[in-house]
């Protein structure tokens, strides 16, 4: 299933996938902006406030009752991070109108409700102050609570240190101190700028996709769409850096960040994707087999690729006493992939795994949309079949060429405090 693309107005792109495969109509709206410290914190508050109430539905109870009347329709909003872009997402899903009495009337009412909640927050000329105070407090608590999830915390810290002078180093929800300093007025003003001027992408999946697009075109008005965004920064590695942080934990967390020099638009991108799969993307990957299973040096270990910024990260839960051994054997697995010590079976199994994962996205409308996020950031959507063909065309030589670009930038370890010793077990 592919999306057809069209311009719907200044800075608005529409992507339609008319299909009878699903019993639902799914609509997702994405607004992109460049990652910046204060703006990131401002945007992070918006989804929390929108869910609290709108002009027509002033409370969460009012919103819930309206969605229930629409045959249990669902509204959601969140903030995403793709490369050096922060993306504000609105999600709406309802029963396919063709299965409902007065389906066309309910389709219009549902989409009007969706855009009402997304664009007309409750308050007099801005966000309702009591809601703002509560949600700002909740967001501060969430940001400060990151430390309780040691694996996530270590990854966020490594990214912040590795990309300290780059937008990518900013967490998708900003930081607690910045959130504390925000006012309802400035967050509302920022939100109005996002609605009016930043790139906006609309995806609709379902049998009534074209009709839904017509209704949305009438609802989304008054935009100038003039805001231009920046491409991701590319940074050369000078000297690998090492950071260590001690905390009251039982299990150490190791994160190793590599620059890949390749991103989504590059010709060898899918060879890099396969290379990451060979390294640490599956249960048959080198890191899992050799670091966890054979050497018993990690409670968990995997690698992940950020294809918009061009970073590959390896994360492992280890014993603090075995840091040197873990780093050494992890680097050996990286070298093995870079130097082509890959069996034909490993290569084929990895390609099949990636293709299977890609095709499974066709079974869920939200996944069908979300896989295109990197494409909208780079203004180049690729169909599932195009991606499958690109993966199938990957060879051992192209993997070696792509993975040869990897350069270790930052090694970060969160380890037990000295007085606790090197702990064992899980955190």
LOPAVO-476493 format. One record per residue (C-alpha): residue number from 0; residue in three letters; x, y, z. Coordinates in steps of 0.02 Angstrom, whole numbers. Example, Ala and Ser with C-alpha at 12.3 -4.5 7.8 and 13.67 -1.06 7.14 Angstrom:
BEGIN
+-----+------+--------+--------+--------+
! seq ! type !      u !      v !      w !
+-----+------+--------+--------+--------+
!   0 !  Ala !    615 !   -225 !    390 !
!   1 !  Ser !    684 !    -53 !    357 !
+-----+------+--------+--------+--------+
This chain:
BEGIN
+-----+------+--------+--------+--------+
! seq ! type !      u !      v !      w !
+-----+------+--------+--------+--------+
!   0 !  Unk !      0 !      0 !      0 !
!   1 !  Unk !     70 !    167 !    -53 !
!   2 !  Unk !     30 !    348 !    -14 !
!   3 !  Unk !    -12 !    475 !   -147 !
!   4 !  Unk !     54 !    649 !   -108 !
!   5 !  Unk !    -16 !    820 !   -145 !
!   6 !  Unk !      4 !    998 !    -84 !
!   7 !  Unk !   -147 !   1057 !     15 !
!   8 !  Unk !    -96 !   1236 !     51 !
!   9 !  Unk !     53 !   1339 !    109 !
!  10 !  Unk !    172 !   1220 !    197 !
!  11 !  Unk !     43 !   1079 !    203 !
!  12 !  Unk !     73 !    910 !    121 !
!  13 !  Unk !    -61 !    778 !    112 !
!  14 !  Unk !    -30 !    591 !     97 !
!  15 !  Unk !   -176 !    476 !     58 !
!  16 !  Unk !   -189 !    287 !     66 !
!  17 !  Unk !   -366 !    236 !     13 !
!  18 !  Unk !   -389 !     54 !     66 !
!  19 !  Unk !   -525 !    -66 !    123 !
!  20 !  Unk !   -399 !   -172 !    218 !
!  21 !  Unk !   -434 !    -93 !    388 !
!  22 !  Unk !   -598 !    -69 !    481 !
!  23 !  Unk !   -542 !    102 !    537 !
!  24 !  Unk !   -502 !    274 !    471 !
!  25 !  Unk !   -334 !    335 !    536 !
!  26 !  Unk !   -272 !    513 !    525 !
!  27 !  Unk !   -104 !    578 !    585 !
!  28 !  Unk !    -42 !    757 !    578 !
!  29 !  Unk !    141 !    803 !    603 !
!  30 !  Unk !    213 !    977 !    628 !
!  31 !  Unk !    402 !    990 !    613 !
!  32 !  Unk !    522 !   1113 !    691 !
!  33 !  Unk !    710 !   1123 !    718 !
!  34 !  Unk !    767 !   1057 !    886 !
!  35 !  Unk !    812 !   1203 !   1000 !
!  36 !  Unk !    824 !   1200 !   1190 !
!  37 !  Unk !    684 !   1318 !   1240 !
!  38 !  Unk !    570 !   1276 !   1096 !
!  39 !  Unk !    588 !   1090 !   1133 !
!  40 !  Unk !    524 !   1117 !   1310 !
!  41 !  Unk !    383 !   1228 !   1249 !
!  42 !  Unk !    324 !   1102 !   1121 !
!  43 !  Unk !    334 !    959 !   1246 !
!  44 !  Unk !    199 !   1042 !   1351 !
!  45 !  Unk !     77 !   1061 !   1207 !
!  46 !  Unk !     13 !    880 !   1195 !
!  47 !  Unk !    -14 !    875 !   1383 !
!  48 !  Unk !   -118 !   1035 !   1378 !
!  49 !  Unk !   -219 !    988 !   1224 !
!  50 !  Unk !   -277 !    828 !   1308 !
!  51 !  Unk !   -345 !    929 !   1455 !
!  52 !  Unk !   -481 !   1020 !   1360 !
!  53 !  Unk !   -534 !   1125 !   1211 !
!  54 !  Unk !   -652 !   1270 !   1183 !
!  55 !  Unk !   -798 !   1154 !   1149 !
!  56 !  Unk !   -743 !   1017 !   1268 !
!  57 !  Unk !   -667 !   1106 !   1420 !
!  58 !  Unk !   -619 !    953 !   1522 !
!  59 !  Unk !   -545 !    781 !   1494 !
!  60 !  Unk !   -716 !    710 !   1539 !
!  61 !  Unk !   -798 !    814 !   1403 !
!  62 !  Unk !   -671 !    753 !   1275 !
!  63 !  Unk !   -693 !    572 !   1330 !
!  64 !  Unk !   -883 !    583 !   1315 !
!  65 !  Unk !   -873 !    658 !   1140 !
!  66 !  Unk !   -752 !    523 !   1082 !
!  67 !  Unk !   -864 !    388 !   1156 !
!  68 !  Unk !  -1013 !    461 !   1061 !
!  69 !  Unk !   -909 !    444 !    903 !
!  70 !  Unk !   -910 !    255 !    924 !
!  71 !  Unk !   -755 !    253 !   1037 !
!  72 !  Unk !   -646 !    361 !    925 !
!  73 !  Unk !   -470 !    392 !    988 !
!  74 !  Unk !   -369 !    554 !    998 !
!  75 !  Unk !   -187 !    563 !   1049 !
!  76 !  Unk !    -42 !    685 !   1041 !
!  77 !  Unk !    143 !    670 !   1076 !
!  78 !  Unk !    315 !    740 !   1033 !
!  79 !  Unk !    439 !    642 !    927 !
!  80 !  Unk !    621 !    668 !    881 !
!  81 !  Unk !    686 !    622 !    708 !
!  82 !  Unk !    865 !    677 !    680 !
!  83 !  Unk !    876 !    860 !    727 !
!  84 !  Unk !    690 !    890 !    707 !
!  85 !  Unk !    562 !    892 !    844 !
!  86 !  Unk !    392 !    836 !    781 !
!  87 !  Unk !    224 !    873 !    860 !
!  88 !  Unk !    106 !    730 !    821 !
!  89 !  Unk !    -85 !    722 !    824 !
!  90 !  Unk !   -169 !    554 !    803 !
!  91 !  Unk !   -353 !    516 !    771 !
!  92 !  Unk !   -436 !    350 !    735 !
!  93 !  Unk !   -618 !    304 !    714 !
!  94 !  Unk !   -724 !    160 !    650 !
!  95 !  Unk !   -729 !    164 !    460 !
!  96 !  Unk !   -881 !    274 !    420 !
!  97 !  Unk !   -944 !    148 !    292 !
!  98 !  Unk !   -990 !     34 !    438 !
!  99 !  Unk !  -1082 !    169 !    536 !
! 100 !  Unk !  -1260 !    236 !    522 !
! 101 !  Unk !  -1253 !    410 !    445 !
! 102 !  Unk !  -1070 !    375 !    412 !
! 103 !  Unk !  -1032 !    532 !    310 !
! 104 !  Unk !  -1110 !    643 !    441 !
! 105 !  Unk !  -1010 !    557 !    578 !
! 106 !  Unk !   -851 !    572 !    475 !
! 107 !  Unk !   -870 !    761 !    468 !
! 108 !  Unk !   -915 !    774 !    651 !
! 109 !  Unk !   -767 !    663 !    699 !
! 110 !  Unk !   -639 !    763 !    601 !
! 111 !  Unk !   -710 !    926 !    666 !
! 112 !  Unk !   -689 !    856 !    842 !
! 113 !  Unk !   -511 !    802 !    801 !
! 114 !  Unk !   -458 !    973 !    740 !
! 115 !  Unk !   -554 !   1060 !    880 !
! 116 !  Unk !   -453 !    967 !   1012 !
! 117 !  Unk !   -290 !    988 !    916 !
! 118 !  Unk !   -304 !   1173 !    877 !
! 119 !  Unk !   -421 !   1260 !   1002 !
! 120 !  Unk !   -357 !   1228 !   1179 !
! 121 !  Unk !   -463 !   1278 !   1326 !
! 122 !  Unk !   -427 !   1450 !   1398 !
! 123 !  Unk !   -460 !   1635 !   1373 !
! 124 !  Unk !   -340 !   1686 !   1235 !
! 125 !  Unk !   -215 !   1554 !   1286 !
! 126 !  Unk !   -192 !   1397 !   1389 !
! 127 !  Unk !   -296 !   1385 !   1548 !
! 128 !  Unk !   -176 !   1433 !   1687 !
! 129 !  Unk !   -224 !   1295 !   1813 !
! 130 !  Unk !   -202 !   1164 !   1677 !
! 131 !  Unk !    -35 !   1241 !   1629 !
! 132 !  Unk !     30 !   1240 !   1808 !
! 133 !  Unk !    -19 !   1058 !   1832 !
! 134 !  Unk !     54 !    996 !   1668 !
! 135 !  Unk !    215 !   1094 !   1687 !
! 136 !  Unk !    237 !   1011 !   1857 !
! 137 !  Unk !    199 !    840 !   1782 !
! 138 !  Unk !    325 !    864 !   1642 !
! 139 !  Unk !    461 !    919 !   1764 !
! 140 !  Unk !    428 !    761 !   1865 !
! 141 !  Unk !    438 !    654 !   1709 !
! 142 !  Unk !    603 !    731 !   1656 !
! 143 !  Unk !    677 !    714 !   1829 !
! 144 !  Unk !    611 !    536 !   1836 !
! 145 !  Unk !    716 !    483 !   1686 !
! 146 !  Unk !    852 !    440 !   1809 !
! 147 !  Unk !    744 !    296 !   1873 !
! 148 !  Unk !    753 !    209 !   1705 !
! 149 !  Unk !    940 !    181 !   1698 !
! 150 !  Unk !    945 !    114 !   1521 !
! 151 !  Unk !    851 !    263 !   1449 !
! 152 !  Unk !    944 !    385 !   1560 !
! 153 !  Unk !   1114 !    318 !   1502 !
! 154 !  Unk !   1064 !    331 !   1319 !
! 155 !  Unk !   1000 !    509 !   1342 !
! 156 !  Unk !   1158 !    559 !   1436 !
! 157 !  Unk !   1273 !    483 !   1306 !
! 158 !  Unk !   1179 !    573 !   1167 !
! 159 !  Unk !   1187 !    739 !   1261 !
! 160 !  Unk !   1375 !    721 !   1289 !
! 161 !  Unk !   1413 !    657 !   1114 !
! 162 !  Unk !   1312 !    796 !   1030 !
! 163 !  Unk !   1335 !    933 !   1159 !
! 164 !  Unk !   1362 !   1068 !   1026 !
! 165 !  Unk !   1229 !   1000 !    907 !
! 166 !  Unk !   1039 !   1007 !    910 !
! 167 !  Unk !   1032 !    817 !    917 !
! 168 !  Unk !   1098 !    825 !   1094 !
! 169 !  Unk !    933 !    901 !   1152 !
! 170 !  Unk !    809 !    779 !   1228 !
! 171 !  Unk !    641 !    773 !   1139 !
! 172 !  Unk !    551 !    846 !   1291 !
! 173 !  Unk !    685 !    975 !   1332 !
! 174 !  Unk !    755 !    987 !   1509 !
! 175 !  Unk !    676 !   1012 !   1680 !
! 176 !  Unk !    753 !   1181 !   1717 !
! 177 !  Unk !    691 !   1255 !   1554 !
! 178 !  Unk !    517 !   1183 !   1581 !
! 179 !  Unk !    509 !   1263 !   1753 !
! 180 !  Unk !    546 !   1433 !   1679 !
! 181 !  Unk !    406 !   1429 !   1549 !
! 182 !  Unk !    247 !   1531 !   1558 !
! 183 !  Unk !     77 !   1488 !   1487 !
! 184 !  Unk !     82 !   1641 !   1375 !
! 185 !  Unk !    246 !   1600 !   1289 !
! 186 !  Unk !    200 !   1417 !   1264 !
! 187 !  Unk !     34 !   1468 !   1185 !
! 188 !  Unk !    120 !   1595 !   1072 !
! 189 !  Unk !    244 !   1463 !   1017 !
! 190 !  Unk !    104 !   1340 !    982 !
! 191 !  Unk !     13 !   1468 !    875 !
! 192 !  Unk !    173 !   1493 !    774 !
! 193 !  Unk !    187 !   1305 !    747 !
! 194 !  Unk !      8 !   1294 !    685 !
! 195 !  Unk !     25 !   1441 !    568 !
! 196 !  Unk !    198 !   1431 !    493 !
! 197 !  Unk !    291 !   1266 !    513 !
! 198 !  Unk !    288 !   1119 !    391 !
! 199 !  Unk !    132 !   1015 !    419 !
! 200 !  Unk !    107 !    839 !    351 !
! 201 !  Unk !    -60 !    747 !    353 !
! 202 !  Unk !    -78 !    559 !    328 !
! 203 !  Unk !   -247 !    476 !    305 !
! 204 !  Unk !   -273 !    287 !    290 !
! 205 !  Unk !   -442 !    205 !    257 !
! 206 !  Unk !   -581 !    181 !    132 !
! 207 !  Unk !   -642 !    360 !    158 !
! 208 !  Unk !   -470 !    440 !    145 !
! 209 !  Unk !   -513 !    556 !      1 !
! 210 !  Unk !   -672 !    620 !     83 !
! 211 !  Unk !   -579 !    645 !    247 !
! 212 !  Unk !   -446 !    746 !    155 !
! 213 !  Unk !   -580 !    861 !     83 !
! 214 !  Unk !   -650 !    893 !    256 !
! 215 !  Unk !   -478 !    924 !    332 !
! 216 !  Unk !   -437 !   1046 !    192 !
! 217 !  Unk !   -584 !   1151 !    248 !
! 218 !  Unk !   -533 !   1143 !    431 !
! 219 !  Unk !   -348 !   1184 !    415 !
! 220 !  Unk !   -350 !   1364 !    359 !
! 221 !  Unk !   -254 !   1525 !    387 !
! 222 !  Unk !    -77 !   1458 !    371 !
! 223 !  Unk !     68 !   1551 !    292 !
! 224 !  Unk !    184 !   1399 !    296 !
! 225 !  Unk !    339 !   1505 !    273 !
! 226 !  Unk !    454 !   1432 !    407 !
! 227 !  Unk !    608 !   1348 !    333 !
! 228 !  Unk !    700 !   1211 !    426 !
! 229 !  Unk !    884 !   1165 !    434 !
! 230 !  Unk !    968 !   1003 !    377 !
! 231 !  Unk !   1055 !    899 !    512 !
! 232 !  Unk !   1232 !    950 !    557 !
! 233 !  Unk !   1373 !    835 !    506 !
! 234 !  Unk !   1519 !    823 !    626 !
! 235 !  Unk !   1690 !    743 !    603 !
! 236 !  Unk !   1761 !    637 !    743 !
! 237 !  Unk !   1927 !    706 !    807 !
! 238 !  Unk !   1966 !    594 !    955 !
! 239 !  Unk !   1852 !    465 !   1039 !
! 240 !  Unk !   1790 !    527 !   1207 !
! 241 !  Unk !   1755 !    432 !   1367 !
! 242 !  Unk !   1633 !    480 !   1505 !
! 243 !  Unk !   1596 !    389 !   1666 !
! 244 !  Unk !   1459 !    425 !   1792 !
! 245 !  Unk !   1437 !    342 !   1960 !
! 246 !  Unk !   1267 !    311 !   2035 !
! 247 !  Unk !   1183 !    197 !   2161 !
! 248 !  Unk !   1146 !     58 !   2038 !
! 249 !  Unk !   1175 !   -129 !   2039 !
! 250 !  Unk !   1206 !   -150 !   1853 !
! 251 !  Unk !   1318 !    -41 !   1745 !
! 252 !  Unk !   1251 !     25 !   1579 !
! 253 !  Unk !   1373 !     48 !   1436 !
! 254 !  Unk !   1330 !    155 !   1285 !
! 255 !  Unk !   1446 !    175 !   1135 !
! 256 !  Unk !   1404 !    306 !   1005 !
! 257 !  Unk !   1471 !    298 !    827 !
! 258 !  Unk !   1461 !    423 !    684 !
! 259 !  Unk !   1410 !    334 !    523 !
! 260 !  Unk !   1433 !    476 !    395 !
! 261 !  Unk !   1281 !    403 !    306 !
! 262 !  Unk !   1099 !    457 !    317 !
! 263 !  Unk !    931 !    417 !    236 !
! 264 !  Unk !    966 !    507 !     71 !
! 265 !  Unk !   1134 !    418 !     43 !
! 266 !  Unk !   1149 !    274 !    -80 !
! 267 !  Unk !   1225 !    154 !     47 !
! 268 !  Unk !   1092 !    189 !    180 !
! 269 !  Unk !   1011 !     17 !    166 !
! 270 !  Unk !   1181 !    -68 !    171 !
! 271 !  Unk !   1210 !     24 !    334 !
! 272 !  Unk !   1038 !    -32 !    395 !
! 273 !  Unk !   1083 !   -213 !    358 !
! 274 !  Unk !   1253 !   -187 !    440 !
! 275 !  Unk !   1168 !   -128 !    598 !
! 276 !  Unk !   1055 !   -281 !    593 !
! 277 !  Unk !   1206 !   -394 !    577 !
! 278 !  Unk !   1292 !   -307 !    720 !
! 279 !  Unk !   1154 !   -296 !    850 !
! 280 !  Unk !    978 !   -286 !    779 !
! 281 !  Unk !    922 !   -467 !    801 !
! 282 !  Unk !    942 !   -617 !    915 !
! 283 !  Unk !   1059 !   -694 !    785 !
! 284 !  Unk !   1168 !   -536 !    778 !
! 285 !  Unk !   1351 !   -535 !    825 !
! 286 !  Unk !   1332 !   -433 !    983 !
! 287 !  Unk !   1196 !   -545 !   1052 !
! 288 !  Unk !   1283 !   -708 !   1009 !
! 289 !  Unk !   1462 !   -662 !   1054 !
! 290 !  Unk !   1445 !   -534 !   1194 !
! 291 !  Unk !   1292 !   -599 !   1285 !
! 292 !  Unk !   1281 !   -784 !   1245 !
! 293 !  Unk !   1460 !   -843 !   1223 !
! 294 !  Unk !   1559 !   -722 !   1332 !
! 295 !  Unk !   1419 !   -690 !   1459 !
! 296 !  Unk !   1477 !   -510 !   1473 !
! 297 !  Unk !   1307 !   -425 !   1456 !
! 298 !  Unk !   1133 !   -446 !   1528 !
! 299 !  Unk !   1069 !   -365 !   1369 !
! 300 !  Unk !   1155 !   -291 !   1217 !
! 301 !  Unk !   1094 !   -217 !   1054 !
! 302 !  Unk !   1131 !    -85 !    924 !
! 303 !  Unk !   1016 !     43 !    844 !
! 304 !  Unk !   1031 !    159 !    696 !
! 305 !  Unk !    971 !    340 !    690 !
! 306 !  Unk !    960 !    362 !    502 !
! 307 !  Unk !    920 !    547 !    495 !
! 308 !  Unk !   1067 !    609 !    598 !
! 309 !  Unk !   1179 !    463 !    551 !
! 310 !  Unk !   1221 !    388 !    720 !
! 311 !  Unk !   1237 !    208 !    777 !
! 312 !  Unk !   1227 !    169 !    962 !
! 313 !  Unk !   1269 !     10 !   1055 !
! 314 !  Unk !   1190 !    -14 !   1226 !
! 315 !  Unk !   1235 !   -151 !   1350 !
! 316 !  Unk !   1195 !   -193 !   1529 !
! 317 !  Unk !   1357 !   -257 !   1607 !
! 318 !  Unk !   1447 !   -287 !   1770 !
! 319 !  Unk !   1550 !   -135 !   1817 !
! 320 !  Unk !   1700 !   -247 !   1846 !
! 321 !  Unk !   1696 !   -309 !   1667 !
! 322 !  Unk !   1693 !   -143 !   1576 !
! 323 !  Unk !   1859 !   -165 !   1486 !
! 324 !  Unk !   1818 !   -341 !   1427 !
! 325 !  Unk !   1646 !   -288 !   1368 !
! 326 !  Unk !   1712 !   -139 !   1270 !
! 327 !  Unk !   1848 !   -244 !   1192 !
! 328 !  Unk !   1733 !   -383 !   1131 !
! 329 !  Unk !   1602 !   -258 !   1071 !
! 330 !  Unk !   1733 !   -169 !    967 !
! 331 !  Unk !   1789 !   -336 !    898 !
! 332 !  Unk !   1612 !   -368 !    834 !
! 333 !  Unk !   1610 !   -198 !    750 !
! 334 !  Unk !   1777 !   -237 !    665 !
! 335 !  Unk !   1713 !   -407 !    609 !
! 336 !  Unk !   1567 !   -327 !    519 !
! 337 !  Unk !   1678 !   -189 !    448 !
! 338 !  Unk !   1803 !   -317 !    383 !
! 339 !  Unk !   1672 !   -432 !    307 !
! 340 !  Unk !   1683 !   -578 !    429 !
! 341 !  Unk !   1501 !   -615 !    393 !
! 342 !  Unk !   1432 !   -781 !    335 !
! 343 !  Unk !   1310 !   -793 !    190 !
! 344 !  Unk !   1182 !   -861 !    314 !
! 345 !  Unk !   1203 !   -712 !    431 !
! 346 !  Unk !   1181 !   -590 !    288 !
! 347 !  Unk !   1028 !   -678 !    217 !
! 348 !  Unk !    947 !   -701 !    388 !
! 349 !  Unk !    970 !   -517 !    428 !
! 350 !  Unk !    898 !   -460 !    262 !
! 351 !  Unk !    749 !   -576 !    283 !
! 352 !  Unk !    720 !   -509 !    460 !
! 353 !  Unk !    721 !   -329 !    401 !
! 354 !  Unk !    606 !   -366 !    255 !
! 355 !  Unk !    485 !   -462 !    366 !
! 356 !  Unk !    481 !   -317 !    489 !
! 357 !  Unk !    451 !   -194 !    347 !
! 358 !  Unk !    308 !   -294 !    271 !
! 359 !  Unk !    226 !   -321 !    440 !
! 360 !  Unk !    199 !   -133 !    449 !
! 361 !  Unk !     65 !   -153 !    315 !
! 362 !  Unk !    -44 !   -240 !    444 !
! 363 !  Unk !    -63 !    -87 !    555 !
! 364 !  Unk !   -118 !     85 !    492 !
! 365 !  Unk !    -18 !    181 !    622 !
! 366 !  Unk !    141 !     84 !    580 !
! 367 !  Unk !    106 !    112 !    397 !
! 368 !  Unk !    111 !    299 !    430 !
! 369 !  Unk !    252 !    305 !    557 !
! 370 !  Unk !    378 !    217 !    445 !
! 371 !  Unk !    368 !    371 !    332 !
! 372 !  Unk !    424 !    495 !    466 !
! 373 !  Unk !    606 !    491 !    413 !
! 374 !  Unk !    544 !    516 !    235 !
! 375 !  Unk !    446 !    674 !    272 !
! 376 !  Unk !    596 !    747 !    365 !
! 377 !  Unk !    702 !    720 !    209 !
! 378 !  Unk !    559 !    755 !     87 !
! 379 !  Unk !    577 !    585 !      5 !
! 380 !  Unk !    446 !    452 !     42 !
! 381 !  Unk !    487 !    275 !    -11 !
! 382 !  Unk !    359 !    136 !    -31 !
! 383 !  Unk !    378 !    -27 !     63 !
! 384 !  Unk !    417 !   -117 !    -99 !
! 385 !  Unk !    554 !      9 !   -141 !
! 386 !  Unk !    631 !    -22 !     30 !
! 387 !  Unk !    617 !   -210 !     11 !
! 388 !  Unk !    703 !   -202 !   -159 !
! 389 !  Unk !    842 !    -93 !    -86 !
! 390 !  Unk !    871 !   -217 !     57 !
! 391 !  Unk !    870 !   -366 !    -61 !
! 392 !  Unk !   1003 !   -280 !   -167 !
! 393 !  Unk !   1123 !   -262 !    -19 !
! 394 !  Unk !   1282 !   -365 !    -38 !
! 395 !  Unk !   1425 !   -412 !     77 !
! 396 !  Unk !   1536 !   -285 !    -12 !
! 397 !  Unk !   1409 !   -145 !      9 !
! 398 !  Unk !   1391 !   -185 !    195 !
! 399 !  Unk !   1579 !   -178 !    217 !
! 400 !  Unk !   1585 !    -13 !    123 !
! 401 !  Unk !   1445 !     64 !    226 !
! 402 !  Unk !   1504 !      0 !    396 !
! 403 !  Unk !   1680 !     55 !    354 !
! 404 !  Unk !   1623 !    234 !    383 !
! 405 !  Unk !   1589 !    200 !    567 !
! 406 !  Unk !   1695 !    301 !    688 !
! 407 !  Unk !   1682 !    285 !    876 !
! 408 !  Unk !   1642 !    455 !    949 !
! 409 !  Unk !   1587 !    430 !   1129 !
! 410 !  Unk !   1592 !    292 !   1258 !
! 411 !  Unk !   1484 !    320 !   1412 !
! 412 !  Unk !   1464 !    208 !   1563 !
! 413 !  Unk !   1343 !    227 !   1707 !
! 414 !  Unk !   1417 !    119 !   1843 !
! 415 !  Unk !   1391 !     80 !   2027 !
! 416 !  Unk !   1462 !    204 !   2152 !
! 417 !  Unk !   1632 !    151 !   2221 !
! 418 !  Unk !   1564 !    118 !   2394 !
! 419 !  Unk !   1436 !     -3 !   2320 !
! 420 !  Unk !   1566 !   -102 !   2225 !
! 421 !  Unk !   1536 !   -179 !   2057 !
! 422 !  Unk !   1362 !   -248 !   2069 !
! 423 !  Unk !   1285 !   -402 !   1996 !
! 424 !  Unk !   1110 !   -445 !   1942 !
! 425 !  Unk !    985 !   -325 !   1867 !
! 426 !  Unk !    942 !   -149 !   1916 !
+-----+------+--------+--------+--------+
